[in-house]
Amino acid sequence: MARREALEERIGHRFTAPQLLEQALTHRSHGYDDNERLEFLGDGVLGCAIADELYARFPQLPEGKLTRLRASLVREEALAEVGEGIGLAEHLRLGKVEVLPSLLADAMEAVVGAVFLDGGYEAARKTVVAVFGAKLAALDPEQSAKDAKTELQELMQAKRLRLPEYRVVSVQGEAHRQSFQVECRVADLELKATGSGTSRQRAEQQAAKRVLEQLPA
């Protein structure tokens, strides 16, 4: 119980229905009543709460920059870092699976969804601000907040090269719990990389990031 209370302290919310937090921390590999529906809900609530906070913090910022800042915060890597920062991994209920960044990111969304059901939007917004506090404070709207796909595309445009091509290599799992593997190929530089994720978009972002990492400094 003390461990759960410590987690509630870090997310800034005390649950009146503790079973919601338990469900948010339960991966499908553990068994019945997993966190996938809460993940779906939390994804929407998280995006709204981040947009709400950015709108208030940067009243003069145009829509395009706000969108890029939001994308930098809700991407899988950022969510996984936030989850790691609050020690989420040690609380997860798992079967025989590895704690991958995508799993941590999904659980972080599920926790936000659980807080929303337990305490409403304002409680969920406060949780988002609490766990994303360091990342929100570090935002610099004058710096690029582009996601990997956008950054790679703009680099290719600047070099007058053909744009990256994305190809789905494989899709595994049932319709509501699929895992995508996508290849990103930059033909003119003879570079390619694959990425995986719980959606095609996430897999494309990961593949684009891995291509960026191959580019010379």
TORKOL-4160 file (C-alpha; in steps of 0.2 Angstrom, whole numbers, padded with zeros to 4 digits, m for minus):
217
<pt num="1" X="0000" Y="0000" Z="0000"/>
<pt num="2" X="0014" Y="0012" Z="0004"/>
<pt num="3" X="0022" Y="0010" Z="m0013"/>
<pt num="4" X="0005" Y="0014" Z="m0021"/>
<pt num="5" X="0004" Y="0029" Z="m0010"/>
<pt num="6" X="0021" Y="0035" Z="m0015"/>
<pt num="7" X="0016" Y="0034" Z="m0033"/>
<pt num="8" X="0000" Y="0043" Z="m0030"/>
<pt num="9" X="0011" Y="0057" Z="m0022"/>
<pt num="10" X="0021" Y="0058" Z="m0037"/>
<pt num="11" X="0007" Y="0060" Z="m0049"/>
<pt num="12" X="m0002" Y="0072" Z="m0038"/>
<pt num="13" X="m0018" Y="0062" Z="m0036"/>
<pt num="14" X="m0026" Y="0052" Z="m0022"/>
<pt num="15" X="m0038" Y="0039" Z="m0029"/>
<pt num="16" X="m0055" Y="0037" Z="m0022"/>
<pt num="17" X="m0057" Y="0021" Z="m0033"/>
<pt num="18" X="m0039" Y="0013" Z="m0031"/>
<pt num="19" X="m0045" Y="m0001" Z="m0043"/>
<pt num="20" X="m0043" Y="0012" Z="m0057"/>
<pt num="21" X="m0025" Y="0014" Z="m0054"/>
<pt num="22" X="m0022" Y="m0005" Z="m0053"/>
<pt num="23" X="m0030" Y="m0007" Z="m0070"/>
<pt num="24" X="m0020" Y="0007" Z="m0077"/>
<pt num="25" X="m0004" Y="m0002" Z="m0071"/>
<pt num="26" X="m0010" Y="m0019" Z="m0078"/>
<pt num="27" X="m0002" Y="m0024" Z="m0095"/>
<pt num="28" X="m0012" Y="m0036" Z="m0106"/>
<pt num="29" X="0002" Y="m0049" Z="m0103"/>
<pt num="30" X="m0004" Y="m0050" Z="m0085"/>
<pt num="31" X="m0021" Y="m0056" Z="m0088"/>
<pt num="32" X="m0039" Y="m0049" Z="m0088"/>
<pt num="33" X="m0044" Y="m0031" Z="m0085"/>
<pt num="34" X="m0029" Y="m0023" Z="m0093"/>
<pt num="35" X="m0025" Y="m0005" Z="m0096"/>
<pt num="36" X="m0029" Y="m0004" Z="m0115"/>
<pt num="37" X="m0045" Y="0005" Z="m0113"/>
<pt num="38" X="m0038" Y="0017" Z="m0101"/>
<pt num="39" X="m0024" Y="0020" Z="m0112"/>
<pt num="40" X="m0036" Y="0025" Z="m0126"/>
<pt num="41" X="m0045" Y="0037" Z="m0115"/>
<pt num="42" X="m0029" Y="0044" Z="m0107"/>
<pt num="43" X="m0022" Y="0048" Z="m0124"/>
<pt num="44" X="m0036" Y="0060" Z="m0128"/>
<pt num="45" X="m0036" Y="0068" Z="m0111"/>
<pt num="46" X="m0017" Y="0070" Z="m0111"/>
<pt num="47" X="m0017" Y="0079" Z="m0128"/>
<pt num="48" X="m0031" Y="0091" Z="m0121"/>
<pt num="49" X="m0022" Y="0094" Z="m0105"/>
<pt num="50" X="m0005" Y="0098" Z="m0113"/>
<pt num="51" X="m0014" Y="0109" Z="m0126"/>
<pt num="52" X="m0023" Y="0118" Z="m0112"/>
<pt num="53" X="m0007" Y="0121" Z="m0102"/>
<pt num="54" X="0003" Y="0127" Z="m0118"/>
<pt num="55" X="m0011" Y="0139" Z="m0123"/>
<pt num="56" X="m0010" Y="0147" Z="m0105"/>
<pt num="57" X="0009" Y="0147" Z="m0104"/>
<pt num="58" X="0013" Y="0154" Z="m0121"/>
<pt num="59" X="m0002" Y="0167" Z="m0125"/>
<pt num="60" X="0008" Y="0175" Z="m0140"/>
<pt num="61" X="0013" Y="0158" Z="m0148"/>
<pt num="62" X="0005" Y="0154" Z="m0165"/>
<pt num="63" X="m0004" Y="0138" Z="m0168"/>
<pt num="64" X="0010" Y="0130" Z="m0178"/>
<pt num="65" X="0022" Y="0132" Z="m0164"/>
<pt num="66" X="0010" Y="0126" Z="m0151"/>
<pt num="67" X="0006" Y="0111" Z="m0161"/>
<pt num="68" X="0025" Y="0107" Z="m0162"/>
<pt num="69" X="0028" Y="0109" Z="m0144"/>
<pt num="70" X="0013" Y="0098" Z="m0140"/>
<pt num="71" X="0020" Y="0085" Z="m0152"/>
<pt num="72" X="0037" Y="0085" Z="m0143"/>
<pt num="73" X="0028" Y="0081" Z="m0126"/>
<pt num="74" X="0016" Y="0068" Z="m0131"/>
<pt num="75" X="0027" Y="0057" Z="m0142"/>
<pt num="76" X="0032" Y="0040" Z="m0136"/>
<pt num="77" X="0049" Y="0044" Z="m0130"/>
<pt num="78" X="0044" Y="0059" Z="m0120"/>
<pt num="79" X="0030" Y="0049" Z="m0112"/>
<pt num="80" X="0042" Y="0035" Z="m0108"/>
<pt num="81" X="0054" Y="0047" Z="m0100"/>
<pt num="82" X="0040" Y="0054" Z="m0089"/>
<pt num="83" X="0035" Y="0037" Z="m0084"/>
<pt num="84" X="0053" Y="0032" Z="m0080"/>
<pt num="85" X="0055" Y="0048" Z="m0070"/>
<pt num="86" X="0041" Y="0044" Z="m0058"/>
<pt num="87" X="0046" Y="0026" Z="m0056"/>
<pt num="88" X="0031" Y="0019" Z="m0065"/>
<pt num="89" X="0040" Y="0003" Z="m0071"/>
<pt num="90" X="0042" Y="m0004" Z="m0053"/>
<pt num="91" X="0023" Y="m0003" Z="m0051"/>
<pt num="92" X="0018" Y="m0012" Z="m0067"/>
<pt num="93" X="0009" Y="m0028" Z="m0067"/>
<pt num="94" X="0016" Y="m0038" Z="m0081"/>
<pt num="95" X="0017" Y="m0056" Z="m0088"/>
<pt num="96" X="0033" Y="m0062" Z="m0096"/>
<pt num="97" X="0037" Y="m0046" Z="m0106"/>
<pt num="98" X="0051" Y="m0033" Z="m0106"/>
<pt num="99" X="0048" Y="m0016" Z="m0100"/>
<pt num="100" X="0050" Y="m0007" Z="m0117"/>
<pt num="101" X="0048" Y="0012" Z="m0119"/>
<pt num="102" X="0032" Y="0009" Z="m0129"/>
<pt num="103" X="0025" Y="m0001" Z="m0114"/>
<pt num="104" X="0029" Y="0013" Z="m0102"/>
<pt num="105" X="0022" Y="0026" Z="m0113"/>
<pt num="106" X="0006" Y="0017" Z="m0114"/>
<pt num="107" X="0005" Y="0015" Z="m0095"/>
<pt num="108" X="0008" Y="0033" Z="m0093"/>
<pt num="109" X="m0007" Y="0037" Z="m0104"/>
<pt num="110" X="m0017" Y="0024" Z="m0095"/>
<pt num="111" X="m0013" Y="0032" Z="m0078"/>
<pt num="112" X="m0019" Y="0049" Z="m0085"/>
<pt num="113" X="m0035" Y="0041" Z="m0091"/>
<pt num="114" X="m0038" Y="0033" Z="m0073"/>
<pt num="115" X="m0036" Y="0050" Z="m0065"/>
<pt num="116" X="m0048" Y="0057" Z="m0077"/>
<pt num="117" X="m0061" Y="0044" Z="m0072"/>
<pt num="118" X="m0058" Y="0045" Z="m0054"/>
<pt num="119" X="m0057" Y="0064" Z="m0052"/>
<pt num="120" X="m0062" Y="0073" Z="m0068"/>
<pt num="121" X="m0053" Y="0083" Z="m0081"/>
<pt num="122" X="m0046" Y="0096" Z="m0068"/>
<pt num="123" X="m0038" Y="0082" Z="m0058"/>
<pt num="124" X="m0031" Y="0074" Z="m0074"/>
<pt num="125" X="m0024" Y="0091" Z="m0079"/>
<pt num="126" X="m0015" Y="0093" Z="m0063"/>
<pt num="127" X="m0008" Y="0076" Z="m0064"/>
<pt num="128" X="m0001" Y="0080" Z="m0082"/>
<pt num="129" X="0006" Y="0097" Z="m0076"/>
<pt num="130" X="0014" Y="0088" Z="m0061"/>
<pt num="131" X="0022" Y="0074" Z="m0070"/>
<pt num="132" X="0027" Y="0084" Z="m0085"/>
<pt num="133" X="0033" Y="0099" Z="m0074"/>
<pt num="134" X="0052" Y="0097" Z="m0079"/>
<pt num="135" X="0048" Y="0096" Z="m0097"/>
<pt num="136" X="0036" Y="0110" Z="m0097"/>
<pt num="137" X="0048" Y="0121" Z="m0088"/>
<pt num="138" X="0062" Y="0117" Z="m0101"/>
<pt num="139" X="0052" Y="0121" Z="m0116"/>
<pt num="140" X="0059" Y="0135" Z="m0127"/>
<pt num="141" X="0047" Y="0140" Z="m0140"/>
<pt num="142" X="0061" Y="0149" Z="m0150"/>
<pt num="143" X="0069" Y="0132" Z="m0153"/>
<pt num="144" X="0063" Y="0119" Z="m0164"/>
<pt num="145" X="0050" Y="0107" Z="m0157"/>
<pt num="146" X="0048" Y="0096" Z="m0172"/>
<pt num="147" X="0045" Y="0078" Z="m0171"/>
<pt num="148" X="0057" Y="0066" Z="m0180"/>
<pt num="149" X="0047" Y="0064" Z="m0196"/>
<pt num="150" X="0045" Y="0083" Z="m0198"/>
<pt num="151" X="0063" Y="0086" Z="m0195"/>
<pt num="152" X="0069" Y="0073" Z="m0207"/>
<pt num="153" X="0057" Y="0079" Z="m0220"/>
<pt num="154" X="0063" Y="0097" Z="m0219"/>
<pt num="155" X="0081" Y="0091" Z="m0219"/>
<pt num="156" X="0078" Y="0082" Z="m0235"/>
<pt num="157" X="0069" Y="0097" Z="m0243"/>
<pt num="158" X="0084" Y="0109" Z="m0238"/>
<pt num="159" X="0096" Y="0097" Z="m0246"/>
<pt num="160" X="0084" Y="0096" Z="m0262"/>
<pt num="161" X="0084" Y="0077" Z="m0260"/>
<pt num="162" X="0069" Y="0065" Z="m0262"/>
<pt num="163" X="0058" Y="0064" Z="m0247"/>
<pt num="164" X="0059" Y="0049" Z="m0235"/>
<pt num="165" X="0048" Y="0034" Z="m0239"/>
<pt num="166" X="0039" Y="0024" Z="m0226"/>
<pt num="167" X="0033" Y="0006" Z="m0228"/>
<pt num="168" X="0024" Y="m0005" Z="m0216"/>
<pt num="169" X="0035" Y="m0021" Z="m0214"/>
<pt num="170" X="0023" Y="m0030" Z="m0203"/>
<pt num="171" X="0007" Y="m0029" Z="m0192"/>
<pt num="172" X="0005" Y="m0041" Z="m0178"/>
<pt num="173" X="m0009" Y="m0044" Z="m0165"/>
<pt num="174" X="m0028" Y="m0041" Z="m0165"/>
<pt num="175" X="m0036" Y="m0026" Z="m0172"/>
<pt num="176" X="m0037" Y="m0017" Z="m0155"/>
<pt num="177" X="m0020" Y="m0022" Z="m0149"/>
<pt num="178" X="m0009" Y="m0021" Z="m0165"/>
<pt num="179" X="0010" Y="m0019" Z="m0166"/>
<pt num="180" X="0017" Y="m0010" Z="m0181"/>
<pt num="181" X="0034" Y="m0012" Z="m0189"/>
<pt num="182" X="0038" Y="0002" Z="m0202"/>
<pt num="183" X="0054" Y="0005" Z="m0212"/>
<pt num="184" X="0059" Y="0023" Z="m0216"/>
<pt num="185" X="0070" Y="0024" Z="m0232"/>
<pt num="186" X="0080" Y="0039" Z="m0238"/>
<pt num="187" X="0085" Y="0033" Z="m0256"/>
<pt num="188" X="0097" Y="0048" Z="m0260"/>
<pt num="189" X="0107" Y="0045" Z="m0245"/>
<pt num="190" X="0106" Y="0026" Z="m0245"/>
<pt num="191" X="0099" Y="0026" Z="m0227"/>
<pt num="192" X="0086" Y="0016" Z="m0220"/>
<pt num="193" X="0080" Y="0010" Z="m0202"/>
<pt num="194" X="0065" Y="0002" Z="m0195"/>
<pt num="195" X="0054" Y="0007" Z="m0180"/>
<pt num="196" X="0040" Y="m0001" Z="m0170"/>
<pt num="197" X="0025" Y="0005" Z="m0160"/>
<pt num="198" X="0007" Y="0002" Z="m0155"/>
<pt num="199" X="0002" Y="0013" Z="m0170"/>
<pt num="200" X="0008" Y="0016" Z="m0187"/>
<pt num="201" X="0012" Y="0034" Z="m0183"/>
<pt num="202" X="0023" Y="0029" Z="m0168"/>
<pt num="203" X="0032" Y="0016" Z="m0178"/>
<pt num="204" X="0035" Y="0029" Z="m0192"/>
<pt num="205" X="0042" Y="0042" Z="m0179"/>
<pt num="206" X="0054" Y="0029" Z="m0172"/>
<pt num="207" X="0060" Y="0024" Z="m0189"/>
<pt num="208" X="0063" Y="0042" Z="m0194"/>
<pt num="209" X="0072" Y="0045" Z="m0177"/>
<pt num="210" X="0084" Y="0031" Z="m0181"/>
<pt num="211" X="0087" Y="0038" Z="m0198"/>
<pt num="212" X="0091" Y="0055" Z="m0191"/>
<pt num="213" X="0104" Y="0046" Z="m0179"/>
<pt num="214" X="0113" Y="0039" Z="m0194"/>
<pt num="215" X="0115" Y="0056" Z="m0202"/>
<pt num="216" X="0133" Y="0064" Z="m0200"/>
<pt num="217" X="0134" Y="0077" Z="m0187"/>
